Amino acid sequence: MPKQTRQPADPTTGPVARFGFDLRTLRQTADLTYAQVAALSYFSKSAVHAADQGHQLPSRKLTQMFARACGADKNQVEDWVRRREEIAKTLSADRVAGPKPTPQLAGAAPPKPTDRTTPAAYNDGLKALREWSGLTFRRLGEISAEYDRPLHGSTLCTALGRGTLPAKPMVTSFLRAVNLSEPEQQRWLDVWQAINDGDPVRAAADATPRRRWTTGGYRIIPRTTTGHDTTDVAYTIPYASSEIRDWVLEDGTWVPTDPEPVVRPRVIVAGIVVTVLAVMIALVVLILST
C-alpha cells in the first residue's frame, strides 16, 4: 500500500467522505489488501487507495471495478455505480448553486443546553451546535489550532459519538470554535459540570439552568408543566430531614430561590435536653462530693 500521509476523511463530513468510508468497509469485509484489489480491478494501488479514503469521489469505472473486485454481484455493482452518480450530480448542482447558508449565518439561534441531563444527550446537543455552525470537524480543528486545547477532527467525532462526557477542555475549545457568545459558552459549561457532578436538573426550554444542594430545610417538588420539568419549592414535611434547596444561575453565580432555612425545632429540643442532662449530672456530682 502506498505510504499513508493523510488520514481517511471523517464519514460525517459529507457524502463523498461517507462513500469512501463505505468502500473501505466493503474492502475490509472482503479481507482484501489494496494490492489485491488493484490486481483484480486493473487499477494502480494508489488509485485504489485514494478511492476509499473519502477525500475525492472515485471515477465511475474505478467504483465499478472496486466493487466487483470486493465480491459484489452484478446488482450490487450497479447500486454502487448508481450511488456514485447521484453524489456526482449533487456535487455538480452545489457548485452551480453555490454554498448553502448555515443556520448560524442565517440568524438562527444556537441550540440550548436545557434538557441535556445525560452525557449522551449533552453530546447530541454538541452535535446540533456543530450543525448549526455549519463547520466540519476538520474546519473546527483548523480554527482551534492556536487554542490551549486544539481540536482534532477524528478525536472530536469519536468523543461526540460516545455515551460519556467529552473532556471539559475539549468542550471549552469546541464552544469557542463554533463562535458562541461567552454567556452561551458558560451556560453549556455549567450544564457539563452539573452532569459531571451527577446533579443535573431538567429545565424548561427558556429556563435558567437549575441545581440542587443539600443545604436547607425544604424539600424540592418537581412537576411537569407544558411538557417540561420545572421545579417548585414546597413544604412536604415541616423541617424534613431531606435538606435540599433549589438554586438558579444568575450572571454566573448560583443563587438560592427558596427562603433561608430556619433553625429546626428538633435541633432546639436536642440542645435543651443536652443542657438539662448536663445540669443534672453537675448536681449529682456536687451532692456526692458533699
C-alpha positions in Angstrom: 0.0 0.0 0.0 1.3 3.5 -0.7 2.6 5.4 2.3 -0.3 7.0 4.0 0.3 10.6 4.8 -3.3 11.7 5.3 -6.0 10.2 7.5 -9.2 9.0 5.8 -11.9 11.6 5.7 -14.4 11.7 8.5 -17.6 10.0 7.2 -19.8 12.5 8.9 -18.5 15.4 6.9 -20.3 14.8 3.6 -21.5 12.3 1.0 -18.0 11.8 -0.6 -16.4 11.0 2.7 -19.2 8.6 3.5 -18.9 6.9 0.1 -15.2 6.4 0.7 -15.9 5.0 4.2 -18.4 2.5 2.8 -16.0 1.4 0.1 -13.3 0.9 2.7 -15.7 -1.1 4.8 -16.5 -3.2 1.7 -12.8 -3.9 1.1 -12.2 -4.8 4.7 -15.2 -7.1 4.8 -13.8 -8.9 1.8 -10.5 -9.1 3.7 -8.5 -7.7 0.7 -5.4 -5.5 0.7 -5.0 -2.6 -1.6 -2.6 -4.6 -3.7 -5.1 -7.4 -4.1 -7.9 -5.0 -5.1 -5.5 -3.3 -7.5 -4.7 -6.6 -9.2 -8.3 -7.6 -9.5 -9.5 -4.2 -10.7 -6.6 -3.4 -13.1 -6.1 -0.1 -11.3 -3.0 1.1 -9.5 -2.6 0.7 -5.8 -2.5 4.5 -5.4 -5.8 4.8 -7.3 -7.5 2.1 -5.2 -6.1 3.6 -2.0 -7.5 7.0 -3.0 -10.9 5.6 -3.8 -11.7 4.6 -0.2 -10.2 7.5 1.6 -13.1 9.7 1.1 -11.2 12.9 0.1 -12.4 12.8 -3.5 -15.1 10.9 -5.5 -13.7 8.0 -7.5 -14.5 7.7 -11.2 -17.4 5.6 -12.4 -15.1 2.9 -13.8 -13.0 2.7 -10.6 -16.1 2.4 -8.5 -17.4 -0.4 -10.7 -14.2 -2.4 -10.7 -13.5 -1.7 -7.0 -16.9 -3.2 -6.0 -16.5 -6.1 -8.4 -13.1 -6.9 -7.0 -14.5 -7.0 -3.5 -17.1 -9.6 -4.4 -20.1 -7.5 -5.2 -22.6 -9.2 -7.6 -24.0 -7.5 -10.7 -26.9 -5.8 -8.9 -24.7 -4.7 -6.1 -22.2 -3.2 -8.5 -25.0 -1.3 -10.2 -26.1 0.0 -6.9 -22.6 1.3 -6.1 -22.3 3.0 -9.5 -25.8 4.5 -9.2 -24.9 5.9 -5.8 -21.7 7.3 -7.1 -23.6 9.0 -10.0 -26.1 10.6 -7.6 -23.3 12.0 -5.5 -21.6 13.4 -8.6 -24.9 15.1 -9.6 -25.3 16.6 -6.2 -21.8 18.0 -6.2 -22.4 19.5 -9.6 -25.6 21.1 -8.5 -24.0 22.5 -5.4 -21.2 24.1 -7.5 -23.8 25.8 -9.6 -26.0 27.0 -6.7 -23.1 28.0 -4.5 -22.7 27.2 -0.8 -25.8 27.0 1.3 -26.1 29.5 4.2 -25.6 27.8 7.6 -28.2 28.3 10.3 -25.8 30.5 12.1 -25.3 32.8 9.2 -29.0 32.8 8.5 -29.5 34.2 12.0 -30.9 31.1 13.7 -30.5 30.9 17.5 -28.0 28.3 18.6 -29.2 25.2 20.3 -29.5 25.5 24.1 -28.1 23.1 26.7 -31.5 22.9 28.5 -33.0 19.4 28.9 -29.5 17.9 28.5 -29.5 15.7 31.6 -27.3 12.8 30.5 -23.8 12.6 28.8 -25.4 11.1 25.6 -28.0 13.9 25.4 -25.3 16.5 26.0 -23.2 15.1 23.2 -26.2 15.2 20.9 -26.5 18.9 21.8 -22.9 19.5 20.8 -23.6 17.7 17.5 -26.6 20.1 17.0 -24.3 23.0 17.7 -21.8 21.8 15.1 -24.6 21.5 12.5 -25.9 25.0 13.5 -22.4 26.4 12.9 -22.0 24.6 9.5 -18.4 23.8 10.4 -16.8 20.5 9.5 -14.7 18.6 12.1 -11.7 19.5 10.0 -12.5 23.2 9.9 -13.0 23.1 13.7 -9.5 21.7 14.0 -8.1 24.5 11.9 -9.9 27.2 13.8 -8.7 25.8 17.2 -5.1 25.2 16.1 -3.9 28.1 18.3 -6.1 27.3 21.3 -4.6 25.9 24.5 -6.5 22.7 23.7 -6.6 22.3 19.9 -9.3 20.1 18.4 -8.6 17.1 16.2 -11.5 16.2 13.9 -11.4 12.4 14.3 -10.9 12.7 18.0 -13.8 15.1 18.4 -16.0 13.0 16.2 -15.3 9.9 18.3 -15.8 11.8 21.5 -19.3 13.0 20.5 -20.3 9.6 19.5 -19.7 8.1 22.9 -22.1 7.8 25.9 -19.7 9.7 28.2 -18.9 13.4 28.6 -16.0 14.7 26.5 -13.2 16.2 28.5 -14.0 19.8 29.6 -11.0 21.4 27.8 -12.2 19.8 24.6 -15.8 21.1 25.2 -14.4 24.6 26.0 -12.4 24.7 22.8 -15.4 23.4 20.8 -17.8 26.0 22.2 -15.3 28.8 21.3 -14.6 27.4 17.8 -18.3 27.4 16.9 -18.4 31.1 17.8 -20.9 31.0 20.7 -21.1 34.1 22.9 -19.3 34.0 26.2 -22.6 33.7 28.2 -23.8 30.9 26.0 -20.4 29.1 26.4 -20.7 29.5 30.1 -24.2 28.0 30.1 -23.0 24.9 28.2 -20.1 24.5 30.6 -22.3 24.9 33.6 -24.6 22.1 32.3 -21.5 20.0 31.6 -20.4 20.5 35.2 -23.8 19.6 36.6 -23.9 16.4 34.6 -20.3 15.6 35.6 -21.2 16.1 39.3 -24.2 13.8 38.9 -26.5 16.7 39.8 -28.3 17.7 36.6 -31.8 19.3 36.8 -34.1 19.3 33.7 -35.4 22.8 32.9 -37.9 24.3 30.5 -36.6 25.4 27.1 -36.2 29.0 28.1 -35.5 28.5 31.8 -32.3 29.2 33.7 -30.2 26.1 34.5 -31.1 24.8 37.9 -29.1 22.8 40.5 -29.9 21.4 43.9 -27.7 21.2 47.0 -28.4 19.7 50.4 -28.2 23.0 52.4 -31.6 23.9 53.5 -34.8 22.8 55.3 -37.1 22.4 52.3 -37.8 19.5 50.0 -38.0 20.4 46.3 -41.0 19.1 44.4 -40.5 18.7 40.6 -43.7 18.8 38.5 -44.4 18.7 34.8 -45.7 21.8 33.1 -46.4 22.2 29.3 -44.1 19.2 28.6 -41.2 20.4 30.6 -40.0 19.6 34.0 -40.0 22.6 36.3 -39.2 22.9 40.0 -41.4 24.2 42.8 -40.3 24.7 46.4 -42.8 23.3 48.9 -43.1 22.1 52.5 -43.7 18.4 52.2 -42.9 17.8 55.9 -42.1 20.8 58.1 -38.4 20.8 58.8 -38.0 17.5 56.9 -34.7 15.6 57.2 -34.1 15.9 53.4 -32.4 19.2 53.4 -32.5 20.3 49.7 -32.5 23.8 48.3 -33.2 25.0 44.8 -30.6 27.3 43.1 -30.6 29.0 39.7 -27.7 30.5 37.7 -27.8 34.3 37.6 -24.9 36.2 35.9 -22.6 33.3 36.6 -23.5 32.9 40.2 -25.7 30.2 41.7 -28.4 31.9 43.8 -31.0 30.1 46.0 -34.6 30.6 45.1 -36.2 29.4 48.3 -36.0 31.3 51.7 -33.1 30.9 54.1 -33.6 27.7 56.2 -34.8 28.3 59.7 -33.5 26.5 62.8 -35.4 23.3 63.1 -37.3 22.6 66.3 -35.7 19.3 66.8 -32.3 20.9 67.0 -33.6 23.3 69.7 -35.1 20.4 71.7 -31.9 18.4 71.4 -30.0 21.4 72.8 -32.4 21.8 75.7 -32.1 18.1 76.5 -28.3 18.2 76.5 -28.3 21.3 78.7 -30.7 19.7 81.3 -28.7 16.5 81.4 -25.5 18.5 81.9 -27.1 20.4 84.8 -28.4 17.1 86.4 -25.0 15.5 86.2 -23.4 18.5 87.8 -25.9 18.4 90.6 -25.3 14.7 91.2 -21.6 15.2 91.3 -22.0 18.1 93.7 -24.2 16.0 96.1 -21.9 13.1 96.0 -18.9 15.3 96.8 -20.5 16.8 100.0 
